[in-house]
Amino acid sequence: MTQNLQPKLVEKKYLLTFILITSLFALWGFANDITNPMVAAFQTVMELTAAKASLVQFAFYGGYATMAIPAALFAKKYSYKKGILLGLILYAIGAFMFIPAANRQEFGFFCVSLYVLTFGLAFLETTANPYILSLGSKETSTRRLNLAQAFNPIGSLMGMFVASSFVLANLHSDTKEVREIGFSNLDEMTKLSIREHDLDIIRNPYVALGCVVLLVFIIIAIFVKNDDRKEESQTTSSSKGTLKRLFSNKVYRSGVLTQFFYVAAQIMVWTFIIQYADRLGIDKATAQMYNIIAMGMFLCGRFISTFLMKYVNSRKLLMFFAIGAMLASAGTILIDGVLGLYCLMGISIFMSLMFPTIYGIALENVSLEDSTLGAAFLVMAIVGGSLMPPIQGMIIDLGMVGSLPAVNFSFILPFICFLMIFIYGLRTSRMK
């Protein structure tokens, strides 16, 4: 009589590689969430509209769209490990570019720095996600990716903490005195002095981050073994054949579009929480603390959803969490005051399982030789984070929309995104 044993989530032979590659998830989480509050910081110190300041996100997530396919082709030709190492180098270069950007005091230079930095993140996400999926049984691949992705918000929390404690709390442009007068009402010499100080404050954590990234590069180079998936991919699949198979796969094709909407919603929720709080008279550093609490909820939700997947189909969980996110978004729009802010924070717990679950569902029936290029299009979908925030910023700049504050009404965009995610969960659940 044979006993059916459930495959291990991570086999012992893959454990060290899994741990080291999982550390990268925290690394790009840090970059994502130290950057989100910079939109509000740049808006004040560079005297920008909300729409123009949100070009920070356009540059940041535009880098993913530019480099995802080249990253996939590189990893396919060489290996996951070499793709990760190149990504870390690009990440460090972009971080160090903040030094000349701060010296020149040009908003465009900061955007270019972030654009280059996310070239590196595109390499990391395009290679690390399918690498994690491949480290063990296909039956446990989605759960394994959810576990690895659970360390992403740990990095995000660290990024938020650094942004709150070392950046936003030390901005001279956001002191009580300057807020009362209005930064734009100060004389030019005072503004120039404050701007120089604040841009240096913004620069410093990125330079430190570049040093950490170089250290991680050394550790990965030494301790992660070379993988042989390059040869497997080259001998079994051409890029043309891969594209044909991918886009004839309805679940995958819809997954790419759904990922676009998810990332757009995530970035809008976490970027404009500061503007939402600002309308209630809350300073940027305190508002960032609300963001940190929201990320803590996101982290708890990630571990809870990974546990629930042992008992509930991932497609149904995606559907239920999307409903929760829509209800919280409706509260954010319709409820004025601090209760609306709490609803905005609550969206995070429902977003927690979405990225890795959409990713896992989309790639579930994609073969190993097609997975690297398949991952690239899912990473390209992150461009939603660059296209939607400027639109939300334009809505916020309106001031009022009917009887609603524009910042409240602007969260209709995340609501629509969560509706699209619900539809994907429903359709794939029925297919399954």
Number of C-alpha atoms within 10 A of each C-alpha: 3 4 5 6 6 9 12 12 18 18 13 11 10 13 12 15 18 21 13 15 22 22 18 25 24 23 25 22 23 24 25 24 26 23 22 26 27 20 22 23 24 23 16 20 22 19 13 16 16 24 19 18 24 30 21 26 30 22 24 29 30 25 25 31 23 16 22 30 22 17 29 27 17 20 24 24 16 18 21 26 22 19 25 26 20 19 26 27 17 20 29 23 21 23 26 20 21 26 18 14 20 22 12 13 16 13 18 13 16 24 20 19 22 28 25 23 28 30 29 29 33 33 31 28 25 34 31 25 24 23 23 24 24 17 20 20 16 15 14 18 22 25 23 25 26 28 20 24 28 26 21 23 27 21 23 26 25 19 26 29 21 17 26 22 15 16 24 27 18 17 21 20 22 21 16 11 11 14 14 9 10 13 21 15 9 12 9 10 9 10 18 14 11 17 21 15 17 23 26 19 20 23 21 17 20 22 19 13 18 23 15 13 22 16 13 18 18 12 12 19 15 9 11 14 11 12 13 12 19 17 14 12 21 14 9 12 13 12 15 9 11 19 14 10 15 23 13 10 16 11 21 25 17 18 26 24 18 29 30 26 25 27 25 25 27 22 22 27 25 22 24 26 23 27 22 25 21 16 13 14 10 14 19 23 23 17 22 26 17 19 27 22 16 23 24 19 20 26 24 16 19 28 17 15 25 22 14 14 18 11 8 11 12 25 22 18 22 27 23 15 23 28 18 19 28 21 16 21 28 20 21 29 22 14 16 14 14 13 12 21 22 16 19 27 25 23 28 26 22 24 25 28 27 27 20 22 26 27 24 25 19 25 28 17 14 20 13 18 21 21 25 29 27 28 26 27 24 27 30 23 25 27 25 26 25 26 19 22 30 21 17 23 24 18 21 24 15 12 13 14 14 8 7 15 19 21 27 28 21 26 24 18 19 27 22 15 22 30 19 19 28 24 15 23 27 17 16 19 16 10 9 7
